[in-house]
């Protein structure tokens, strides 16, 4: 199996390094996902998981006219607006600023002024390809993951460069970066590194001191005292900041080509991203998506839910019940998990118009046609900014403006009152109550 993984990873690395080839004059959908074996989760129940962790009672059906919020107002940003490149690998909203990592430089959009500033190698950026961004809320420092260039810190108008030759960074190919208190984590192709910005101490995590069956770290996130690593071939690793202990989340059946039991764990060990919010873990993989609430797993597949694809590049959760997935064929939003309500955002390659389809339990309920939607169907990164969302694609950045946003479901129109339900039985609307006082003009 390791031979298969190494070969596949080498191919993926080459494809990632040459991502410009994905952007063609037509509207490409991105690379096809690896062909999985038959998905048997919907066919074979898992008796072990049902005994140990019985599924919670299913919520009552939502009213047909109760729908999730749909983003219909979008703005697009490309090189014509000041971006250094249209291929957006990373986006991070931090207060009034939005930081954008591209294939050829770093950019910052000021929401107050509406202006974009960019940095390339000639401006001091240590490396041209910026694949990950996080911001230290306490210091304002911007940390950058560089694809082949290591790690960079941008503060006070100056770039500081960390790489294998001058620091404890385990590898210079950095896919993810996350700030955890005074520490900065870097997910690389050869493990993860943790840098303490106060003590200047580096710690390296590989298969030698962490439960990594593979060391290709594809993503990292930090929230609520936990750091999660998405590891290509090793599922998700959880680092408890207080105890500094590891916990791993794997596909229990151990099969690479098929998944024998439904909802027994992560749908696949080739994970690309992880987002932990309100005690719920959301996971993206190349073969579907997963949600874990600490007791129950739930696998999410395109053919069952209406999500655009199983091939998922990234994930960002807003809450325990709402999560955004970056697919190779569009943007998928689990808008309300209890009712299994999904919104799939795509772009028509011919008309270039946007489309949003609302699904419930895999059935399309409503289609919304928009002048603008996602800039491209190959979605690479997502970040949430209050009621708004920022979407990085292979042909520009999209800003989804959440005017009137609401979580969960809301009835599309209030139901008119039924006067018969308010009328006491036995009387017509014109008949006064028996004890009503007589009119002054009456007999």
N, C-alpha and C positions, 0 to 999 in steps of 0.2 A: 504493500500500500504506500510506503514511503517513496518508492520509486515513482509511482503514479503521481503523488503529490508534488514531488520535486519537479518532474517534467511539466506538470500543469502550471506550477508557480513560475517557472522560467518563461513559459509562453505568455503568462499574464503580465510579467514584468516588462517584456518586450512590447506588448500591446499598450501598456500604460505609458511607457516612455515615448511612444509614437502616437499619442492620442490625436494629433492633428489630422491624421489620416481618416479619423471618424467624421470630420466635418467636411461634407461635400456640398456641391451646389444644390443637390436635391436635399430632401429631408430624411437623412438616414436615421435609423432607429437604434444605432449602437450595435455592438457585437452581440451575436447570438449567445445565449447562455449555454454552458456545457450541458449535454444531453443527459438528464437524470434517468434513472430506471423508472419503472412504473411506480406511481404514488399509491401505496396501499393503505394510507392512513384512514381514508374514508371507507375502507372495506373491512378492516380487521380491528375490532376493539382491543384495547389493552387490558386484560383482566387484572394484571398486577397493579396498574395505576388506579383502576376502578376500586380495588379493594383498599389500597393504602390511602388514596386520596379521592374519595367520591366526588363527582362533579357537583358544583353548586346547582341549586334549582334554577331552571331557565327563567329569565324574566318574562313577564307577560308581553304579548305582542304590542308593538307600538302602533298608534293610530296611523292609517295610511296617509293622512295629510300632515303628520308630524315629520318634518324634514330637518336635516342639519343645515348649518350655514354654508352657503356657497360663495366663494370669492369671485366676484364678477368685475372688479376694478383692478386692472393690472397696468404697471409701467415696465418698460423694457430699457435696458442699458447695454450698449455695445461700444466698440471702439469709436464709433461716431459720436458718442457722448463723453468720451474721455477715458474709457477703460484701456489698459495696455494690451489686452487680448480678449477675444470673445470666449475662449475656452475657460470656464470657471470651475476650478477645483474646490474652492473653499469660500465660505461666506460666514461672517460673524458680526452680529448686531451688538453694539455696546453703547447704550445711551443715544446721543444724537448722531453717532457715527456708525457706519457700516463698513467693515473691512472685507476686501475681496481679494482672494488669491487666484491668480490666473496662470496660464502656461508661459507667460512672458512678462511677469511683473506683479507688483502689489498695488492695490488701489484703495482709496478711502473715499466714501461718499458721505458728505455732510448733509443731513436731512434738513437742517435749518436754512442753509444757503443754497442747497440744490447743486453744489459744485463737487466735482470729482478731482482728486489729486492722485497721481500715480508715481511709482518708483520702479526703475529698472536697474540693471547692473551698473549702468553708467551713473546712476544717482546714488550708488552706495549699497544697493541690495546685494547681499552676498551671493545669491543664486537666482537664476531667472524663473524657475518653476516653483510656485508656492502651492503646496498641496494641503496644508492645514493651518488653522488660525485659532488662537484663543487669547483672551484678554484678562489680565489680572485686575479684578474690580477694585482692589485696594490701592494698587500703585499706578494703574493705567498702562502698564507695560503690555505691549503686543508681542506675542510669541508666535513664531512662524515655523512650520514644518516645511522643509525644502526637499524636493525629490532629487536626491543625489548630492545635495549641498549641506545636509545636516540640519542644524537648528539655529534660529536667529531670534534676537530680542531687539525690538524697536522701541526706543524710549528717548525722549528729549531730542528727537530729530536725528538720532544716531543708531546705527545698526551694530550690534555685537554678535559675533559669529562663533558658534560652537560646532566642532566636528570631531571626527575620530582622532585626529592628530593633536588636538589641543585640549581635549576634554574627556569626560567619561561616557560620551555618547557611543552606544554600542555599534551603530551603523549610520551612514550618512543618508540612506534612503528612508526618509521619514514620511509616513502616511498620516499619522495623527498626532495631535498635541492637546494637552489638557492641563489647566492650572488647578492645583489642589492645595489650598492655603499658601504656604511659602514654597511649595514644590511645583515643579513643572515635569510632566510626563511626556515622553516621546515614544510613539509606537513605530518601530522600524522593521525592516525585513530580517533582522537578526536578533530580535528580542525587544525588550522595553528598557528605557532608561528613566531614572527619576533624579531630578536635580534640585537640591535645596538652595534657593537663592540667598539665604541668610548665612548658612554655614559653608556654602560652596561645595558641599559633598555630593558626589554622584553615586548612585546605586544602579547596578545592572541586573535585570531579571531575564533569565533564559531557562532552558530545560534543566539546568543544574540546580536552580534554587526556586523554581516556580513550576506548577503543574502544566507545562507546555509540552504536548506531544510534537508540535511543530513550533517554530520560533518566528514565523512570519506574522508580525503584529500589524493588523490592517486598520485598527481604529482604537481610540481611547476616549473615555468620558469620565467626568468626576462630578458627583453630587451626593449630598446627604451622607457624608462620611464613607462613601464607597468609591473606588476606582474600578472601572470595568474595561477590560481589554477584549477586543474582537480579534481572535487569532485564526488565521487561515489554516484550517485543518485541526484546530483544537477547541472549537466552540467559543465560549465566553469564560474569561477568568475574572473573578471578583476579589479585589484587595480591600480588606477592612483597615481603614486608616488607624483606628484606635488600637487594634491588636496586631496589625501588620501580618495577618494571616490570609492565606489564599483559599479560595473555593472555586471549583470548576463546574461549569454547566455544559454537558455533552449530550449527544444523541444516544440514549441508553442502548439501542439495538446494535450500535457499532458498525452498521452497514453504510458503505459509501454510495452505492448505486440505488438502493431502495430503502424506504422507511417503513418498517413493519407495523408499527402501532401508532395510532393517532394520539397526539397530545401526551406523549410520554416524556417529552423533553424538547430541546431545540430541534427544529425540523432538519437541520443539517449542520455539520461541524465546520463547513466553509463559511465563516461569518465575515461580514464586511463592516458592520457598525452595531453600536449598542447605545441605548438611551435609558437612563434610570430616573424615574420621576414618581413621586408619591408612593414609593415602595413597590412600584411595578417596573419590570424589566421588559423593554421592547428590543427585539433583535432583528437585524436584516442579514440575509444570506443570499447566495446565488440560486437557491432552490425554494424560496418562500420566506415567510416572516413568522416570528414567534412573539408571544406575550406570556409573561410569567408574573403572577401576583404574590409569589412566595409560597403558594400551595398548589395552584393549578396552572398547567401549561395549556396554551392554545396555539395551534398552528394555523396560519392564514395563507391561503393559496388563491391565486388569481382566478382560477376556474370556479371556485366556490364563493368568492366574495365580490368580484367585480374590480379588484385592484388591477392596474394595468399589466403587471407582469410578475413573475416569481423572481426574476433576476433583479436584485436590489443592490444599489451602490451605497446607500446611506440611510440613516434613520434619525429622526428628531421628534421626541415626544413633548406634547404640551401638558398632558395630565395623565392620570391613570386610565382615562377613557378616550383620549385623543392622541393620535400619532401620525406623523408624516413620513412617507417612504419615497426615496429617490429611486425610480425605476429606469430601466433602459427604454421603456415605451410610454413614459408619462409619469405624472406625479400622482401618487396614491395617498389618500388621507382616510384613516380610520377615524371618522368624525364622532361616532358614538358607539363604543364597543359593546355595551349591554344590549343594544338593539341590532348590532351588526350592520350599522349604517356606514356606507363608504361613499366618498366622492372621488371620482377619477378625473383628473385634468389632463387633457391632451391638446395637441395643435394639429389642425388639418394641413398636411404638407402641400396641398394644392391651393387652397384659398387663404392659408396662413391665419385663419380665424381660430379662436379658442373654443373649446368645448368642455363642459363639465357634466358628468353623468352621475346621478345619485342612485346608489344601489342599496337594497336591504336584503340580506340573506342571498346575495347573488342575483337578485332580480332588479332590473332597471325600473326605477320609479319616475324619474324626471331627467330630461336633458335640457341643458342651458347652453344656448349659442351665444358667443361673446365676440366682440370685435378683437379683443386681445385676451390671451390666456398665457400659458407657459411659453417662453421664447422658443423652446425646442423640446422634443419628446425625450431626448436623452438627458436625464436629470442626474446630476452628480452630487450636489450638496444642498442642504436645507438648513435654515435657521429661523427661529421664531422670535418675533420682536413685538411684545405686547399682543395686540389683536392682529398685527400684520405678520407676513411671512416673506422671507427672502429665498429665492430659488436659483441655484447655480446650474447652468446647463452647458452643453457643448457649443451653443451659439448665443451666449449672452446671459445676462442676469435679469431675473424677474422679481418685481416687487408686488406682492399681493396685498392690497390695502383692505383691511378688515373693518370698513365702516359699518357699524351696526352689528358687529360680530356677536354671536352668542354661543355658548357651549352646549353640547347635547342636541336635543331636538326641540323644535317649536312648531306648532300648528301653523300652516301657511296662511290661514285666515280664520278669525274667530267665528265660532258657530253662532248663528242667530238664535236668540232665545225662543223657546217654544211657549207661547202664551197659555196653551192648554195645561201645561205642567204646573203653572202657577195658579190656576183657577180652582177654587174649592169645588168638589164634585156636587152635581145636582143643580147647578145654576148656569144660566147663559151669561155671556159677558154683559148684557144689558140689565139683568135682573139684580136689584140691590139686595144686600143682606136683609134678613128678616127684621132685625132690630135697628136698622138704620133710621135716623130721624127723618120725619117727613119734611118735604120742601116747604118753604114759607108760602109758596104759591099753591100748594096742594090743598085738597079738600080738608 
